[in-house]
Each structure stands twice: as structure tokens, then as C-alpha cells.
Amino acid sequence: MSAATDRARFFLERSIPELQELERKKLFSKVSRNHSTLCRPQLINIQEEITSIAKARSDHEHRVNAPGCRAADYVRYAQWEMNLESLRRKRARKVGAKARDHAGLRRVSYVLDRGSRKFPGDLPLWMQYIEFTRQQKSRRTLTKILTAVLRLHPTKPNLWLYAADYYLQTEADFATARSLLQRGLRFCPQHKILWLEYARLEMGFLAKLSTRRQVLGLDHADKESLLIDAAERAAVPDPSRSGDPLVLPDVPEDHTDNSDDTPETKAAAALAKLQSSPAFAGAIPIAIFDNAMVHFRGDVDLAEQFFDVLLSFGVDKVLCGPANHVLEHLRLHHPDSPATVACEIKDTLQGVTTTSPAFAVALASVLQRINGLAPEVQMKVLRRCVLSLVRPLELDELDGDIRQALLSFLKGLLHTAAAESGSGDRVREDLRTLFKALDAQRLKKTTVVLKAAFSTLLEDDLKVQGQP
């Protein structure tokens, strides 16, 4: 008997108690449930369900233990075990049997573990193992798997991002998520996505701190006001102690401790320390951006991506610091770049509600800024900031005059670009890119209006999409 057959027999023998339990609790009958005395003669000799399970499992075991097996064999084996476990649960609920749930799940996990050990370089197999373990909420096992796969594939940035996202979203462990991204940057410094996601992580932490301060009402409180409140509360006598006969002796002034070590004053001191901390002012995202610019030699496109990430957290006085730093960097090192103009436009429109009078003023300044650019630069800027210009058009509360003016501006800008290019091919490609970005953001109203305005240039696209 060959070694492969011996290994397959060993694993099959370990599953015998499980099969005996399934038969004892009548979750799988001895005769197939599809069997009927009215069946055709060739269907009468249907194998028992337990025997069929054992035979299928034997086939899988011999296949994965044979020389020349592939990772796909383990995937199919694990999928078969998952289907079997799903069927077992359905029948257990139907008959009301209290069968053990962990046996089938443990077998699936064991198959995937064997496959990942035999094919450590197969990432799809690792990801299936990770996803299955995550669905079962086996935190300890998942931690071991993530550690093993990161140790084997340290140069895969998506693995670092996945692990950081798991610890942040599922475990709410910010420290571990930060540590994983820092280690990922040491192994994969050439991948921009890691730099961007690390900055996003730090900005998310600052956003949570800012939200907590708003909930606690600490946004407009400073150290002096908190100290005054604490002193006033300490000066008010406690009614519950009005009948207390204990009288404390007088203490000389030179022995009085003026440190104000009450809980209120300690909280005020801690708050003041937090306010003066550079980390609370966004120093960590700024440091990430500065190091990224050094590593990528001032890549203007990466700087714009950093600006988009940082600006997405709002215009709070604490959260806007890193975005302003990136904008100042662009103005200093790339003053004439379309990316700088686009970032300035996004910054102007960010945080201004469409129903406020300030929106009309901000939009007028933006449109005037774009009009002052050369035609070839206008299209480059429009590609970068089109979502900031178009997103207000999707809001029903937008003023009708402003809506009409913005639509007329966009149509005129695109028509001017078409006239300047002399050929519709370049503008057609720009329009397709523009509409693809609008469709991705589900901005249907504006997409329909602009496509109707440029139906002659986009005749092929409109026919494909079935629009008149």
C-alpha cells in the first residue's frame, strides 16, 4: 500500500465516529431519500447515504494525498465539506436533533489548514481559509492564520490592508491595526495604497476623538473655564453633609496645597494636555504625507490622492489641518499644476451647504477660476474635480438658477474643448471617462442631462445604453 493511500486511510478512519453519530441520530438515512419503490429498475440500487458520504470523502482524500495534487483539489474538498455541513444543519433543524455543530466545521478548517500548509504560496486558498474562519468568528484561529500568511507573504500589500481592516472594524483594536500598517510600510514602501490607508487610519482616529469631544461638550471649553467650573462646584456645600458634626482644624495658608487635585481639575489638566499635543492637531497624518513625498520624490498625483483622503473627513478645525498642509505643499512645489487647481476647488466647495448663501459665492469663485485657465488645462482640472462640481446637482434643494448656471457652464466648457481640439475623438474619450465617474457615484440626474447635451459625440455609447 502506497504512502498516499496510507495517509488517505488515516484521515478517513478519523471520520468514522462522526459518520456513526449521523447514522445514530438519523440525520442521514440508510436508504437514499430519493429512493422510491416506483423508481425505474436502474435506480433501485441506490447506495446508502452514509456510504455515499464515505465514498465521496475517500475520493477527495485520495486525490489530495496523491502525487501531483493541486491547490484547487483542496478547495473543492473544502467546498464539498461545507455543502455537507449545510445539509446536515438543515436536516438537524427539520428533525429537531441536537447534533454537534463543531465536528463538520472543524473538518472544513482542517482541510483548508492542510491545503495552506502544502501550498503556502497559493493566496486564493489562504483567503478562503481566512474568510471561512472569519465567518465562524473563531478569533484565536484567525489571528494565527493572519500571522502565518503575513509571515509567508510580507510583500503583498492587500494582506496588510485586510489584516488592519479586520482588527480595526471587527476587533476595534486601533493599536494593532496601526502596527500592521507600519510593518506593511516597512516591507512594501513602494505601494502608494499603504501610505494612503495609513493616513486614513490616523484621520479616522482623530475623527473619533473629535466626535467624542463634541458629545462631551468639550469643543468650546478651555482649561481656565473648566478650572472655574470645578472651583464653583467645590464651593457649593453638599446638602447631604449639612448635619455632619465633624469639624476639620484650620490649616495655615503656607501648608495649603493649591494644586487642585479634584477629579474635575485633573480632567481639565488632561484635556489641556491633549489640546496641546501635536498628535491631536494632526501631526501624524502630516508626517505620513511628508515621508511619502520624500519617498516618491514629490509625486503630484499622490499628493492629490492624499488631499482627497484627508479632505473626506470634513472641515473640522482639528481635522482640516492635514488637508491644509497638503494644499500648501502643492501651492509651494506645484503652483501651476492642474492637481493644485483641482484641490483648491475641492477645498473651496467642501463643507459649504447648497442651501446657504455662501454656496453661491463659493461656486461663482470656482467657475471664475476655471474660466481663467487655458482650454487644455480646463479639461484636466475638470477630470480631477468633476465630482465636487456635479454632486450638488443631484440635490433637490439646490436653487434652480444655480442649477441652470452650473449645467450651462459644464456644457459650455465641454463644447469649447471640442472646438479647440478640432477632432471629437479626444473629447469623446474625455466625456466617456467623465460619465463613467458619474455612473460610479450614481449621479444619474446629471449624467442623463449631460449625455443628452452631447448625444452627437456619444452616439455609440447612447445606443449601447438604450437611451434616445
QUIKA-V282194 format. One record per residue. N is the residue number from 1. PHI is phi in whole degrees, 0 to 359 (NA if undefined). OMEGA is omega in whole degrees, -180 to 180 (999 if undefined). NEAR is the number of other C-alpha atoms within 8 Angstrom. Layout:
# QUIKA-V282194
<<N & PHI & OMEGA & NEAR> <N & PHI & OMEGA & NEAR>>
This chain:
# QUIKA-V282194
<<1 & NA & -175 & 4> <2 & 287 & -180 & 5> <3 & 294 & 179 & 6> <4 & 297 & 179 & 10> <5 & 293 & 178 & 11> <6 & 298 & 179 & 9> <7 & 296 & 179 & 9> <8 & 298 & 179 & 12> <9 & 296 & 180 & 9> <10 & 298 & -179 & 8> <11 & 290 & 178 & 9> <12 & 291 & 180 & 12> <13 & 296 & 179 & 7> <14 & 290 & -179 & 7> <15 & 269 & -178 & 8> <16 & 298 & 179 & 8> <17 & 302 & 179 & 7> <18 & 295 & 179 & 8> <19 & 294 & 178 & 9> <20 & 296 & 178 & 8> <21 & 292 & 178 & 8> <22 & 298 & 179 & 10> <23 & 288 & -178 & 12> <24 & 294 & -180 & 7> <25 & 270 & 174 & 8> <26 & 59 & 174 & 7> <27 & 282 & 174 & 12> <28 & 229 & -175 & 8> <29 & 284 & 178 & 11> <30 & 290 & 176 & 8> <31 & 255 & -177 & 9> <32 & 303 & 180 & 10> <33 & 293 & 177 & 5> <34 & 273 & -177 & 4> <35 & 283 & 178 & 10> <36 & 211 & 179 & 6> <37 & 292 & 179 & 5> <38 & 268 & -178 & 4> <39 & 292 & 176 & 8> <40 & 292 & -175 & 6> <41 & 302 & -176 & 5> <42 & 287 & 179 & 5> <43 & 259 & -177 & 8> <44 & 291 & -176 & 10> <45 & 277 & 177 & 5> <46 & 278 & -178 & 8> <47 & 291 & 174 & 8> <48 & 297 & -178 & 10> <49 & 294 & 179 & 11> <50 & 297 & 178 & 11> <51 & 295 & 179 & 8> <52 & 295 & 178 & 9> <53 & 297 & -179 & 8> <54 & 296 & -180 & 9> <55 & 293 & 179 & 8> <56 & 297 & 179 & 8> <57 & 294 & 178 & 9> <58 & 296 & 178 & 11> <59 & 298 & 180 & 8> <60 & 295 & -178 & 10> <61 & 295 & 179 & 11> <62 & 293 & -179 & 11> <63 & 289 & -177 & 9> <64 & 282 & 179 & 10> <65 & 264 & -180 & 11> <66 & 281 & 176 & 9> <67 & 296 & 179 & 5> <68 & 85 & 177 & 4> <69 & 290 & -177 & 9> <70 & 240 & 178 & 7> <71 & 295 & 179 & 10> <72 & 297 & 177 & 6> <73 & 294 & 176 & 11> <74 & 292 & 178 & 12> <75 & 296 & 179 & 10> <76 & 295 & 178 & 8> <77 & 297 & 180 & 10> <78 & 295 & 179 & 11> <79 & 295 & 177 & 8> <80 & 296 & 178 & 8> <81 & 296 & 177 & 11> <82 & 296 & 178 & 11> <83 & 295 & 177 & 8> <84 & 297 & 179 & 8> <85 & 295 & 177 & 10> <86 & 297 & 178 & 8> <87 & 295 & 179 & 8> <88 & 299 & 180 & 9> <89 & 294 & 179 & 9> <90 & 298 & 180 & 8> <91 & 290 & 177 & 9> <92 & 295 & 177 & 12> <93 & 293 & -177 & 8> <94 & 291 & -178 & 7> <95 & 267 & 180 & 7> <96 & 74 & -180 & 6> <97 & 275 & 179 & 9> <98 & 258 & 179 & 5> <99 & 274 & 179 & 6> <100 & 290 & -178 & 5> <101 & 273 & -170 & 7> <102 & 282 & -175 & 6> <103 & 294 & -180 & 8> <104 & 294 & 180 & 10> <105 & 293 & 178 & 10> <106 & 295 & 179 & 8> <107 & 292 & 178 & 9> <108 & 299 & -180 & 11> <109 & 297 & -179 & 11> <110 & 291 & 178 & 8> <111 & 297 & -180 & 11> <112 & 294 & 178 & 15> <113 & 294 & 177 & 9> <114 & 297 & 179 & 8> <115 & 295 & -179 & 12> <116 & 291 & 177 & 11> <117 & 287 & -179 & 7> <118 & 281 & 179 & 6> <119 & 236 & -176 & 8> <120 & 293 & -179 & 10> <121 & 268 & -178 & 6> <122 & 269 & -177 & 9> <123 & 292 & 177 & 7> <124 & 302 & 178 & 6> <125 & 293 & 176 & 12> <126 & 299 & -178 & 12> <127 & 293 & 176 & 8> <128 & 294 & 177 & 9> <129 & 298 & -179 & 11> <130 & 293 & -178 & 11> <131 & 295 & 178 & 8> <132 & 297 & 179 & 9> <133 & 295 & 179 & 13> <134 & 292 & 177 & 10> <135 & 295 & 179 & 7> <136 & 279 & 178 & 6> <137 & 58 & 176 & 6> <138 & 269 & -171 & 9> <139 & 294 & -177 & 8> <140 & 294 & 179 & 6> <141 & 294 & -179 & 8> <142 & 296 & 177 & 11> <143 & 298 & 179 & 8> <144 & 294 & -179 & 8> <145 & 294 & -180 & 9> <146 & 298 & 178 & 10> <147 & 297 & -178 & 8> <148 & 292 & -176 & 8> <149 & 289 & 177 & 10> <150 & 290 & 178 & 10> <151 & 289 & -180 & 7> <152 & 276 & -176 & 8> <153 & 231 & -177 & 9> <154 & 287 & -178 & 12> <155 & 260 & 177 & 7> <156 & 259 & -175 & 8> <157 & 295 & -179 & 12> <158 & 295 & 178 & 6> <159 & 292 & 177 & 9> <160 & 297 & 179 & 13> <161 & 294 & 180 & 11> <162 & 296 & -179 & 8> <163 & 297 & 179 & 11> <164 & 295 & 179 & 13> <165 & 296 & 179 & 10> <166 & 297 & -178 & 9> <167 & 293 & -179 & 13> <168 & 281 & -174 & 12> <169 & 277 & -176 & 7> <170 & 267 & -177 & 7> <171 & 267 & -177 & 7> <172 & 54 & -179 & 7> <173 & 252 & -177 & 8> <174 & 292 & -177 & 8> <175 & 297 & 180 & 6> <176 & 292 & 178 & 10> <177 & 298 & 177 & 13> <178 & 296 & -180 & 11> <179 & 297 & -180 & 8> <180 & 294 & 180 & 11> <181 & 292 & 177 & 13> <182 & 295 & 177 & 9> <183 & 293 & 177 & 8> <184 & 299 & 178 & 14> <185 & 292 & 177 & 10> <186 & 290 & 179 & 7> <187 & 273 & -175 & 8> <188 & 232 & -177 & 12> <189 & 290 & -177 & 9> <190 & 274 & -179 & 4> <191 & 265 & -176 & 8> <192 & 293 & -176 & 8> <193 & 299 & 179 & 7> <194 & 293 & 178 & 14> <195 & 297 & -178 & 12> <196 & 293 & -178 & 11> <197 & 289 & 175 & 9> <198 & 294 & 176 & 12> <199 & 295 & 178 & 15> <200 & 296 & 179 & 10> <201 & 298 & -179 & 9> <202 & 294 & 177 & 10> <203 & 293 & 176 & 13> <204 & 297 & 177 & 9> <205 & 294 & 177 & 8> <206 & 296 & 179 & 11> <207 & 296 & 178 & 10> <208 & 294 & 177 & 8> <209 & 298 & 180 & 8> <210 & 296 & 178 & 9> <211 & 295 & 178 & 8> <212 & 296 & 178 & 8> <213 & 295 & 178 & 10> <214 & 293 & 179 & 9> <215 & 295 & -179 & 7> <216 & 277 & 179 & 6> <217 & 70 & -176 & 8> <218 & 256 & -177 & 9> <219 & 294 & -175 & 6> <220 & 253 & -180 & 5> <221 & 258 & 175 & 8> <222 & 243 & -174 & 9> <223 & 293 & -177 & 10> <224 & 295 & -179 & 6> <225 & 295 & 178 & 8> <226 & 293 & 178 & 12> <227 & 294 & 178 & 11> <228 & 295 & 178 & 8> <229 & 298 & 180 & 8> <230 & 295 & 178 & 10> <231 & 294 & 179 & 8> <232 & 295 & 179 & 8> <233 & 293 & 179 & 7> <234 & 289 & -179 & 7> <235 & 282 & -180 & 6> <236 & 283 & -180 & 6> <237 & 292 & 179 & 7> <238 & 275 & -179 & 6> <239 & 298 & -178 & 5> <240 & 292 & -178 & 5> <241 & 250 & -176 & 7> <242 & 294 & 180 & 7> <243 & 260 & -177 & 5> <244 & 286 & -178 & 5> <245 & 282 & -176 & 4> <246 & 287 & 179 & 4> <247 & 243 & -179 & 4> <248 & 276 & 179 & 4> <249 & 289 & 178 & 4> <250 & 290 & 180 & 4> <251 & 248 & 178 & 6> <252 & 300 & -177 & 6> <253 & 295 & -178 & 5> <254 & 288 & 177 & 4> <255 & 258 & -178 & 6> <256 & 279 & 178 & 7> <257 & 269 & -179 & 5> <258 & 267 & -176 & 4> <259 & 282 & 179 & 4> <260 & 54 & -177 & 7> <261 & 267 & 176 & 6> <262 & 287 & 178 & 6> <263 & 302 & -179 & 6> <264 & 295 & -179 & 9> <265 & 289 & 176 & 12> <266 & 295 & 178 & 10> <267 & 295 & 179 & 8> <268 & 294 & 179 & 12> <269 & 294 & 178 & 9> <270 & 295 & 179 & 8> <271 & 295 & 179 & 9> <272 & 296 & 178 & 10> <273 & 295 & 179 & 8> <274 & 293 & 180 & 8> <275 & 296 & -179 & 8> <276 & 275 & -178 & 7> <277 & 285 & 177 & 8> <278 & 298 & -180 & 7> <279 & 297 & 180 & 7> <280 & 291 & 179 & 11> <281 & 271 & 177 & 10> <282 & 91 & -178 & 14> <283 & 293 & -178 & 10> <284 & 289 & 175 & 9> <285 & 300 & 178 & 11> <286 & 295 & 179 & 11> <287 & 294 & 177 & 8> <288 & 298 & -180 & 11> <289 & 296 & -179 & 13> <290 & 298 & 179 & 8> <291 & 293 & 177 & 8> <292 & 294 & 179 & 10> <293 & 294 & 177 & 11> <294 & 292 & -177 & 8> <295 & 291 & -178 & 7> <296 & 260 & 173 & 7> <297 & 56 & 174 & 6> <298 & 67 & 179 & 9> <299 & 299 & -175 & 8> <300 & 290 & 178 & 9> <301 & 294 & 177 & 7> <302 & 294 & 178 & 8> <303 & 298 & 177 & 13> <304 & 295 & 177 & 11> <305 & 296 & 175 & 9> <306 & 299 & -180 & 13> <307 & 298 & 180 & 12> <308 & 297 & 180 & 9> <309 & 295 & -177 & 11> <310 & 289 & -179 & 14> <311 & 288 & -179 & 12> <312 & 293 & -180 & 6> <313 & 270 & 174 & 11> <314 & 103 & -176 & 9> <315 & 248 & 175 & 9> <316 & 301 & -176 & 6> <317 & 300 & 177 & 6> <318 & 274 & -174 & 9> <319 & 281 & -177 & 16> <320 & 277 & -179 & 13> <321 & 300 & 179 & 10> <322 & 298 & 179 & 12> <323 & 296 & 177 & 12> <324 & 296 & 178 & 8> <325 & 295 & 179 & 9> <326 & 296 & -180 & 13> <327 & 296 & 177 & 12> <328 & 294 & 177 & 8> <329 & 297 & 180 & 9> <330 & 295 & 179 & 12> <331 & 295 & -177 & 9> <332 & 281 & -173 & 7> <333 & 260 & -179 & 6> <334 & 223 & -174 & 10> <335 & 293 & -176 & 8> <336 & 257 & -178 & 6> <337 & 283 & 174 & 7> <338 & 301 & 178 & 9> <339 & 296 & 178 & 11> <340 & 295 & 179 & 14> <341 & 297 & 180 & 10> <342 & 297 & 179 & 12> <343 & 294 & 177 & 13> <344 & 295 & 177 & 9> <345 & 294 & 178 & 10> <346 & 299 & -180 & 10> <347 & 294 & 180 & 8> <348 & 293 & -177 & 8> <349 & 273 & -177 & 11> <350 & 292 & 174 & 9> <351 & 80 & 179 & 6> <352 & 262 & 180 & 8> <353 & 289 & -176 & 7> <354 & 291 & -179 & 9> <355 & 269 & -178 & 8> <356 & 271 & 177 & 8> <357 & 298 & -179 & 6> <358 & 293 & -179 & 8> <359 & 293 & 179 & 12> <360 & 298 & 179 & 10> <361 & 294 & -180 & 8> <362 & 295 & -180 & 10> <363 & 294 & 179 & 9> <364 & 297 & 179 & 8> <365 & 293 & 179 & 8> <366 & 293 & -179 & 10> <367 & 295 & 177 & 9> <368 & 294 & 179 & 8> <369 & 295 & -180 & 8> <370 & 292 & 179 & 9> <371 & 298 & -179 & 8> <372 & 280 & -178 & 6> <373 & 268 & 175 & 8> <374 & 292 & -177 & 7> <375 & 303 & -179 & 9> <376 & 290 & 177 & 7> <377 & 282 & -180 & 9> <378 & 300 & 180 & 12> <379 & 294 & 177 & 10> <380 & 295 & 178 & 9> <381 & 291 & -178 & 13> <382 & 297 & 179 & 9> <383 & 299 & -175 & 9> <384 & 276 & -175 & 9> <385 & 237 & -176 & 12> <386 & 295 & -179 & 9> <387 & 294 & 178 & 9> <388 & 294 & 180 & 9> <389 & 278 & -172 & 8> <390 & 269 & -175 & 9> <391 & 303 & 177 & 9> <392 & 298 & -179 & 9> <393 & 292 & 180 & 11> <394 & 278 & -177 & 10> <395 & 272 & -179 & 7> <396 & 289 & -177 & 5> <397 & 279 & 178 & 6> <398 & 293 & -180 & 11> <399 & 300 & -177 & 7> <400 & 297 & 179 & 6> <401 & 294 & 179 & 6> <402 & 294 & 179 & 9> <403 & 300 & -179 & 10> <404 & 295 & -180 & 8> <405 & 295 & -179 & 8> <406 & 291 & 178 & 8> <407 & 296 & 178 & 8> <408 & 297 & 179 & 8> <409 & 296 & -179 & 9> <410 & 296 & 179 & 8> <411 & 296 & 179 & 10> <412 & 297 & 179 & 8> <413 & 296 & -179 & 9> <414 & 288 & 177 & 10> <415 & 295 & 178 & 8> <416 & 297 & 178 & 9> <417 & 296 & 179 & 12> <418 & 294 & 180 & 11> <419 & 291 & -179 & 8> <420 & 290 & -176 & 7> <421 & 285 & 180 & 9> <422 & 79 & 178 & 6> <423 & 227 & -177 & 8> <424 & 280 & -175 & 9> <425 & 295 & -177 & 6> <426 & 293 & -180 & 8> <427 & 291 & 178 & 12> <428 & 299 & 178 & 10> <429 & 294 & 177 & 8> <430 & 297 & -180 & 9> <431 & 293 & 179 & 9> <432 & 297 & 176 & 9> <433 & 297 & 180 & 8> <434 & 297 & -177 & 10> <435 & 290 & 176 & 9> <436 & 294 & 177 & 8> <437 & 293 & 179 & 9> <438 & 293 & 179 & 12> <439 & 295 & 179 & 10> <440 & 297 & 178 & 7> <441 & 269 & 178 & 6> <442 & 59 & 177 & 6> <443 & 267 & -169 & 11> <444 & 287 & -175 & 9> <445 & 300 & -178 & 8> <446 & 294 & 180 & 10> <447 & 299 & -179 & 11> <448 & 296 & -178 & 8> <449 & 296 & -177 & 8> <450 & 288 & 177 & 9> <451 & 294 & 178 & 10> <452 & 295 & -179 & 7> <453 & 288 & -177 & 7> <454 & 239 & -178 & 8> <455 & 296 & -179 & 9> <456 & 290 & 179 & 5> <457 & 278 & -176 & 7> <458 & 242 & -175 & 12> <459 & 299 & -179 & 8> <460 & 294 & -180 & 6> <461 & 296 & -179 & 7> <462 & 293 & 178 & 12> <463 & 294 & -180 & 9> <464 & 295 & -177 & 7> <465 & 275 & 176 & 6> <466 & 76 & 180 & 6> <467 & 270 & -179 & 6> <468 & 289 & 999 & 4>>
